[in-house]
């Protein structure tokens, strides 16, 4: 087994969750999302982020607006929708259940 591959797969699996968590706190430009994910040690590049944002937008979880930028062309700012908030609530519950289950296994609390 390849440790780095397993680690990358786990990160990919939670990336969409991370995006929604960020946007639940504040609207953000794609570069800001990347920077926040990197600060949380979640390595992501634009080529990975944009398809996820598009998929979430098409699912009705996100929306966006254009804002003028003093540094160049207008910027697309993403925000979470009410549907996205409801979906995030479900993901949070699933996350808590998953973490609890894994911690039980790690601590040896699961027996036959």
N, C-alpha and C positions, 0 to 999 in steps of 0.2 A: 504494500500500500504506500501511496505517496502522501506524506503529511501535508505538503504545501497544496496539493490538489484538493484534499479533504477540507482544509482550512478555507480555500477559495470558494468551494461549493457552499460551505456554511455561510460565508459572507454574502454570496449572491442571493441565497435564500432569504436573507433578512434585509436586503437593500431596499426593497419596496416599502417595507415596514418603516425603516429609518427615514425615508423620504417623507412619508406621511407624518411621522412624529415631528420632523423639522417644520413642516408646513402647518401643523396644528398650532405651533408656537408663534409663527410669523410668516408672512408672505416672503418669498425669496426668489432671487435671480438664480439661474442655473449654476453660475460660478460660485455663488454664495453657498448653495446646497453642497457642491463638491467640497468647498473649504470646510464646512461644518462636519461633513462625513469624514474628511481626512483628519480633522482635530479629534474625532472619536476613533481614530485608527481604522476606519473603514475606507480602504483604498478604492477609489472609483475615478474613472476618466469620463470625459464628455461622450465618447463613443458608447459607453455603457449607460450613462445617465439619460441622454435624450430619448432613446427608445422606451425606457421605463416611464419617463414623464409623459410621453405620447400615449402609451398604453393606459396609464392611469387617467389621463385626460379623456381618452375615448371611452373609458368605463364610467365616466361621470364622477370620478373621485377628486379630480382637480379641475381648475379653470385657470385662465391666465389673462393678464392685461398688459398692454404695452405702455411703457413710461419713457419719456424723453430722458436722455442721459447727457450730463455735461461733458462726458468723456468720449462721445462718438454717437453711433446710431442708437435708436431707441432700444430699450431692453424689455425682454419678456419676463414678467414677474408671475410666479405661480402661487396659487392659493388653494387651500383645501375647501371642498364643497360640503354641504350638509350630508350628502351621501357618503363622502369621504370620511367625515367625522364618525358617522355610524359604523362604517367599515373598520375604521381605526379602533373604535371601541371593541369590536369583535376580535380584532387582531391582538389587542392588549390582553383580553381575557384568554385567548389561545396561548399567547406568550407566557402568561403567568402559569397556566396549566402545564405547559411544556417545561418551563424552568423548574417547577415544583417536582414534576415526574423525574427529570434528569437528576436533580439534587437528591431525591429519594434513592435512586439507583447508585449514585456516587457515594452516598453515605452508608450503603449496604442495608437500607431499610426495607428493601424488597426481598422477600424470601419465598420459597415454594411452600 
